[in-house]
Amino acid sequence: MPKVRSMNLLSLDARWRRFNDPDFTSQIDGRQFSGVFDLGYDAPDAWPFGPRLDGGAPVLDAGEDRLSAELCRLGENRYLHAVLPIPVRGSDEVFFFAPWVQVAPSDFYAYLDSLDQDAPPFAGCEGLIANLLPGFEDEDIACRLVPGGPGERPVAQAQTDPLAAAQAEGISFDALLDLYAAAGDDIRPHLANG
């Protein structure tokens, strides 16, 4: 019996094929693509002290305030770095934001404690997205943080629309391209013509 190969709906879109073809080169400037890429944030939007990566230090201390790749303390506020998955409809791909989430200090320390091998696992908590997400610029987006896999960041599940709907239902390829454009990387002209 011959093997049947499944094909996702986006395979019919020439732009999607170009976007996922590492051999495709944009006629505009020679740019190449290899598929869905994520949008991350170095710090919560409220962090006033500049990027952690300046000077290569793994931790940026500014008085009592502290920023690492995964944790942030800013005054009385505590933040965890998370991932927020959004499926791309018509494909098997998932786009990820990597925002910071403001959590209660008790939840922050419960998360820290869970990193110890002998400690109980992180139970999750409520929080607020601490970065403006392009395409979802609403302030105070409530979310639920749930544990990621071993060694992975917690997963943010939006509790308010339109972001909650996007996570549940997925977004179109055009909406993904709009997201990239809103983040300052409009790749639509590159994919328009082969």
C-alpha positions in Angstrom: 0.0 0.0 0.0 1.5 3.4 -0.9 2.3 5.8 1.8 0.1 8.9 1.9 1.8 12.1 2.7 -0.2 14.7 4.5 0.0 18.3 3.2 -0.9 21.3 5.3 -3.1 24.0 3.7 -0.4 26.6 3.8 1.7 24.5 1.4 -0.6 25.8 -1.3 0.5 29.4 -0.6 3.6 30.4 -2.6 4.6 33.0 0.1 4.5 30.2 2.8 6.7 28.0 0.6 9.2 30.8 0.1 9.1 31.6 3.8 10.1 28.0 4.6 12.6 27.5 1.8 16.1 28.0 3.0 17.3 28.2 -0.6 14.9 31.1 -1.4 16.6 34.4 -1.7 14.7 37.7 -1.7 15.0 39.7 -4.9 14.9 42.9 -2.8 18.1 42.4 -0.8 19.1 38.8 -0.8 17.5 38.0 2.5 16.8 34.4 3.2 14.2 32.7 5.5 13.8 29.4 7.2 10.3 29.5 8.6 8.5 30.8 11.6 10.8 32.9 14.0 9.9 33.9 17.5 9.8 37.4 19.1 11.4 37.7 22.5 12.1 40.4 25.0 15.3 41.0 27.0 13.5 42.7 29.9 10.1 43.7 31.1 9.0 47.0 29.5 9.2 48.7 32.9 13.0 47.9 33.2 14.7 51.3 33.0 18.4 50.2 33.2 19.2 49.1 29.7 19.8 45.7 28.3 21.5 42.9 30.3 23.6 41.9 27.4 25.7 45.1 27.4 29.2 44.0 28.6 28.2 40.3 28.4 27.2 40.0 32.1 24.7 37.2 32.8 23.1 39.4 35.4 22.6 43.2 35.5 22.4 44.6 39.0 21.2 48.2 39.5 21.1 48.8 43.3 18.5 46.4 44.6 17.1 45.7 41.1 18.3 42.7 39.2 17.8 41.3 35.7 18.9 37.9 34.4 17.8 35.9 31.4 14.9 34.3 33.3 14.2 36.4 36.4 13.7 40.1 37.2 13.3 42.1 40.4 12.4 45.7 40.0 11.5 47.5 43.2 8.6 45.5 44.7 7.7 43.9 41.4 8.8 40.4 40.3 8.9 39.0 36.8 9.4 35.6 35.2 10.4 35.1 31.6 7.9 32.9 29.8 6.8 31.6 26.4 3.5 32.3 24.8 2.6 29.9 22.0 0.3 30.8 19.1 -0.5 28.1 16.5 -0.3 29.1 12.8 -3.6 27.9 11.2 -3.2 25.7 8.2 0.2 24.4 9.3 1.9 22.4 12.0 3.9 25.4 13.1 3.7 27.4 16.3 4.8 31.0 16.7 6.2 32.0 20.1 6.3 35.3 21.9 8.8 35.2 24.8 7.4 37.9 27.1 8.0 38.7 30.7 5.2 38.2 33.1 4.7 40.1 36.3 3.8 37.8 39.2 3.1 38.1 42.9 6.3 37.9 45.0 5.1 34.7 46.6 4.6 33.0 43.2 8.1 34.3 42.1 9.7 32.6 45.1 7.6 29.5 44.7 9.0 29.3 41.1 12.5 29.8 42.4 12.1 27.1 45.0 10.8 24.7 42.3 14.1 24.9 40.5 15.7 22.9 43.4 15.5 19.1 42.5 14.1 18.2 45.9 11.4 20.9 45.9 7.8 20.5 44.8 7.1 21.4 41.2 5.9 24.9 40.2 2.1 24.9 40.5 1.6 27.8 38.1 0.1 31.2 38.9 -1.7 34.2 37.6 0.2 37.1 36.1 0.2 40.1 33.8 2.1 40.2 30.5 4.9 42.8 31.1 5.7 43.6 27.4 3.6 45.3 24.7 3.1 42.5 22.2 2.8 43.7 18.6 -0.7 43.1 17.3 -2.0 42.7 20.9 -1.1 46.1 22.4 -3.8 46.0 25.1 -2.3 46.9 28.4 -2.7 44.6 31.4 -3.1 41.3 29.5 -3.9 38.8 32.2 -2.4 35.3 31.9 -2.0 32.1 33.7 1.5 30.7 33.9 1.8 26.9 33.8 4.9 24.9 34.1 7.0 24.2 31.0 8.8 21.0 30.5 12.0 20.2 32.5 14.4 23.0 32.0 11.9 25.1 30.0 10.4 28.5 30.7 6.8 28.6 32.1 4.1 28.8 29.5 1.8 31.9 29.5 -1.9 31.3 28.7 -3.6 34.5 27.9 -6.9 35.0 29.8 -8.3 38.0 27.8 -9.2 38.4 24.1 -8.0 38.9 21.5 -4.8 37.1 22.6 -6.6 34.3 24.3 -8.6 33.7 21.1 -5.4 33.7 19.1 -3.9 31.1 21.3 -7.0 28.9 21.2 -7.8 29.2 17.5 -4.5 30.1 16.0 -3.6 32.9 13.6 -3.5 33.0 9.8 -0.2 33.4 7.9 -1.3 36.9 7.0 -1.8 37.7 10.7 1.7 36.3 11.4 3.2 38.6 8.7 1.2 41.5 10.2 2.7 40.6 13.6 6.3 40.7 12.2 5.5 44.0 10.5 4.2 45.5 13.7 7.4 44.4 15.4 9.4 46.3 12.8 10.2 43.5 10.4 7.9 43.7 7.4 8.9 40.7 5.4 5.8 40.7 3.1 7.5 42.4 0.2 10.3 39.8 0.3 7.8 36.9 0.0 5.5 38.6 -2.6 7.5 37.6 -5.7 9.6 34.6 -6.4 
